[in-house]
Amino acid sequence: PARSYLTGLIGSGIGPSLSPALHEREADRHGLRLLYRTLDLAAPTGPGGVRGAEAAPELLQAARAVGFDGLNITHPCKQSLIDHLDELSPEAAELGAVNTVVFRKGRAVGHNTDVTGFTQSFARGLPGAPLGHVVQLGAGGAGAAVSHALFGMGADRLTLADKDPARTEWLTADLNHRFGHGRAIAADLAALPEALARADGLVHATPVGMAAHPGLPLPAELLHGGLWVAEVVYRPLNTELLRQARRLGCRTLDGGGMAAFQAADAFRLFTGLEPHTDRMLEDLARL
Ligand code: NAD
């Protein structure tokens, strides 16, 4: 019989995750048996108790012990679980964050497919988009992955802003250390009008635009037709920011590509098989 696979996701509040469906449907197309389970740190463990984030290392070791082939890792464990792994891919080491772990011959190897996912989505959805000066709003987990991807794709300069200045400062320092001093610039929100007026593109990486955080992440009048606009939010796919940008004639990229490509890259790492990325993109748009 064909080999079967046991995979899953560690994170907090991951009940609604699309990852189980994306991975299991792709496995079906290969005629594989693959189970993808959510190991939710916010799930009740008994009367009145939840596991909590501190249980993540224990879950990781348990998954390895019972024979999982691999795991995806999400908020709030992408950085904290690194110390519990045996080896890191170059992208994961550079970023200091993992979203995929592969167990092989007893070893746990961490990867980051958010970086590769955004890169492939951008290449597919905004081919040839100028990368001279990009403004990025949001310097959290997704923002860190996307900014590394932008420099990896050849961005020249990146202006970063976040409502939490400490996040902006931390990510800017990290990027300048990796990619060359002065290429990342920390800006406060008040500096966005000037930065956007002369930018080639805008990347949005805050949760604003999700159902729980509706609306626009910045004043509409800062958008103009000379920008391309890339979104990280993917639920919904069509955010208020993308609607406004399209109305102005901007080239746009939704967050679905990054989500589908990161899953496709993780599927390849788990199984060694080549994913049907176009079908995974279609699944994501329909789920
Ligand atoms: P996070 O909490 O790590 O970071 C969010 C950042 O946004 C924080 O630094 C916060 O200070 C900042 N922020 C929030 N509201 C802001 C505002 N109004 N103006 C300026 N800054 C603001 O969260 P995250 O993990 O980076 O996730 C962000 C979004 O990206 C979520 O919607 C998540 O679903 C999405 N995401 C998408 C993908 C994908 O594959 N497409 C992958 C990861 C995350």
Residues whose N, C-alpha, C, O or C-beta is under 5 A from the ligand:
A	BS01	NAD	G138 A139 G140 G141 A142 G143 D162 K163 D164 R167 A205 T206 P207 V208 M210 P217 V232 V233 Y234 G255 M258 A259
